[in-house]
Amino acid sequence: MKYLNYANGDKMPALGLGTWKSAKGEVYKAVRDSIELGYRHFDCAFLYFNEAEIGQAIADAISGGEVKREELWITSKLWNNRHRKEQAEGAILNTLKDLQLDYLDLYLIHWPVVLKDEINYPTEGSHLVSLKETTLTNTWEGMIGLKENGLTKHIGVSNFSISKLGEVSKNTGIKPEMNQVEMHPFLQQNELKAYCDSQNILMTGYSPLGSADRPANRILEGEPKLFENDTIAEIAYELNCSKAQVMLAWAVNRGTSPIPKSVNKDRLKENLEAADIELSDDQMQRMANVNLNYRYIKGDFWCLEGSDYTLDILWG
Ligand SMILES: NC(=O)c1ccc[n+]([C@@H]2O[C@H](COP(=O)([O-])OP(=O)(O)OC[C@H]3O[C@@H](n4cnc5c(N)ncnc54)[C@H](OP(=O)(O)O)[C@@H]3O)[C@@H](O)[C@H]2O)c1
């Protein structure tokens, strides 16, 4: 396994397990299987509504002597309706209780989007709160406090653009340690990656296999499919591995951290093994040419009429 290195010397296993859409009743087994297979990095979030079951699986694996807490890397995320600075501690304590942990390894601002306290998911513009009212800097100050009081070892953000990373860094003097964004061969995020590399901000790639199980209303007819790409198929043939393994190995070879989601033990094993597959310079170059700047998770679900969120504001 390769690792991503934090400034204080902490090491995050490059390949982790995604848990969005891993249903209750399924995710316990997926986490136990993963730990048995050798996964040590888990990507969680309040909004996935499965942290309690993940926590039980982790607790049982630890009490059964399969793994020690300090060998695990557990990430979770602050949800959009807890963005005010004074709300950060309550949010992380809730997640820690569900996960049965006393600290996280990494806590992220899930989206640069604010919702009213009582709204988990918006269906109308009035459910959203302007970033002028609750600023990202205010939210980031809350995150900094969580690191200072030891509730999380590292802090970062998700779905942040270059300008938003710059804004919170400049206003607080403290840079996010991680930016988790959608990243796969069709959305290589070259400009954002160059910026993050220059600022020593690490990157996690979500939906590294194209998120085929995302909600049907977020799947566009005729969208490009990673599993149908010829270059990925050719490299899989050359390396005698699967197409999914080519996508994941490419991400790890680039120094980023892919977090594929699976609840199937065979695919969990296949995905973990991808972290040890090397692509040649020529194969990496051919993968670079696959880029389409194509985003599967468009973020348009935040841009509701009557709010001041637009795609330009979200990604700009
Ligand atoms: N920060 C954010 O805003 C954000 C947004 C999206 C996702 N995420 C994180 O990133 C994780 C991964 O992204 P994702 O869940 O959207 O999608 P993904 O990992 O790209 O794709 C998941 C889909 O691929 C299937 N799959 C897994 N391994 C496979 C393999 N080897 N061959 C073929 N199919 C395979 C899964 O099915 P099976 O389960 O049946 O194997 C599932 O249908 C999430 O679970 C979440 O933790 C974060």
PDBQT file of the ligand as one rigid body, heavy atoms in Angstrom, charges set to zero:
ROOT
HETATM    1  N1  LIG A 401     -17.256  14.431  -0.679  1.00  0.00    +0.000 N 
HETATM    2  C1  LIG A 401     -18.298  14.231  -1.451  1.00  0.00    +0.000 C 
HETATM    3  O1  LIG A 401     -19.091  15.141  -1.753  1.00  0.00    +0.000 OA
HETATM    4  C2  LIG A 401     -18.495  12.857  -2.022  1.00  0.00    +0.000 A 
HETATM    5  C3  LIG A 401     -19.372  12.684  -3.123  1.00  0.00    +0.000 A 
HETATM    6  C4  LIG A 401     -19.495  11.406  -3.658  1.00  0.00    +0.000 A 
HETATM    7  C5  LIG A 401     -18.794  10.340  -3.106  1.00  0.00    +0.000 A 
HETATM    8  N2  LIG A 401     -17.991  10.524  -2.003  1.00  0.00    +0.000 N 
HETATM    9  C6  LIG A 401     -17.245   9.395  -1.396  1.00  0.00    +0.000 C 
HETATM   10  O2  LIG A 401     -16.574   8.664  -2.432  1.00  0.00    +0.000 OA
HETATM   11  C7  LIG A 401     -16.976   7.296  -2.357  1.00  0.00    +0.000 C 
HETATM   12  C8  LIG A 401     -16.914   6.647  -3.732  1.00  0.00    +0.000 C 
HETATM   13  O3  LIG A 401     -17.741   7.305  -4.674  1.00  0.00    +0.000 OA
HETATM   14  P1  LIG A 401     -19.147   6.721  -5.175  1.00  0.00    +0.000 P 
HETATM   15  O4  LIG A 401     -19.719   5.843  -4.118  1.00  0.00    +0.000 OA
HETATM   16  O5  LIG A 401     -19.915   7.895  -5.644  1.00  0.00    +0.000 OA
HETATM   17  O6  LIG A 401     -18.807   5.878  -6.465  1.00  0.00    +0.000 OA
HETATM   18  P2  LIG A 401     -17.693   4.850  -6.986  1.00  0.00    +0.000 P 
HETATM   19  O7  LIG A 401     -16.864   4.348  -5.887  1.00  0.00    +0.000 OA
HETATM   20  O8  LIG A 401     -17.048   5.515  -8.151  1.00  0.00    +0.000 OA
HETATM   21  O9  LIG A 401     -18.606   3.705  -7.596  1.00  0.00    +0.000 OA
HETATM   22  C9  LIG A 401     -19.404   2.869  -6.795  1.00  0.00    +0.000 C 
HETATM   23  C10 LIG A 401     -20.080   1.868  -7.720  1.00  0.00    +0.000 C 
HETATM   24  O10 LIG A 401     -19.094   1.056  -8.356  1.00  0.00    +0.000 OA
HETATM   25  C11 LIG A 401     -19.367  -0.319  -8.084  1.00  0.00    +0.000 C 
HETATM   26  N3  LIG A 401     -18.065  -1.003  -8.000  1.00  0.00    +0.000 N 
HETATM   27  C12 LIG A 401     -17.213  -1.013  -6.945  1.00  0.00    +0.000 A 
HETATM   28  N4  LIG A 401     -16.102  -1.698  -7.246  1.00  0.00    +0.000 NA
HETATM   29  C13 LIG A 401     -16.248  -2.145  -8.526  1.00  0.00    +0.000 A 
HETATM   30  C14 LIG A 401     -15.443  -2.911  -9.385  1.00  0.00    +0.000 A 
HETATM   31  N5  LIG A 401     -14.254  -3.362  -9.000  1.00  0.00    +0.000 N 
HETATM   32  N6  LIG A 401     -15.917  -3.197 -10.632  1.00  0.00    +0.000 NA
HETATM   33  C15 LIG A 401     -17.128  -2.734 -11.027  1.00  0.00    +0.000 A 
HETATM   34  N7  LIG A 401     -17.937  -1.989 -10.240  1.00  0.00    +0.000 NA
HETATM   35  C16 LIG A 401     -17.502  -1.698  -9.008  1.00  0.00    +0.000 A 
HETATM   36  C17 LIG A 401     -20.167  -0.324  -6.814  1.00  0.00    +0.000 C 
HETATM   37  O11 LIG A 401     -21.001  -1.460  -6.725  1.00  0.00    +0.000 OA
HETATM   38  P3  LIG A 401     -20.897  -2.568  -5.521  1.00  0.00    +0.000 P 
HETATM   39  O12 LIG A 401     -21.045  -1.843  -4.221  1.00  0.00    +0.000 OA
HETATM   40  O13 LIG A 401     -22.047  -3.467  -5.820  1.00  0.00    +0.000 OA
HETATM   41  O14 LIG A 401     -19.558  -3.220  -5.693  1.00  0.00    +0.000 OA
HETATM   42  C18 LIG A 401     -21.012   0.930  -6.994  1.00  0.00    +0.000 C 
HETATM   43  O15 LIG A 401     -22.106   0.680  -7.847  1.00  0.00    +0.000 OA
HETATM   44  C19 LIG A 401     -18.391   7.397  -1.764  1.00  0.00    +0.000 C 
HETATM   45  O16 LIG A 401     -18.899   6.149  -1.354  1.00  0.00    +0.000 OA
HETATM   46  C20 LIG A 401     -18.159   8.399  -0.673  1.00  0.00    +0.000 C 
HETATM   47  O17 LIG A 401     -17.502   7.796   0.432  1.00  0.00    +0.000 OA
HETATM   48  C21 LIG A 401     -17.818  11.782  -1.487  1.00  0.00    +0.000 A 
ENDROOT
TORSDOF 0
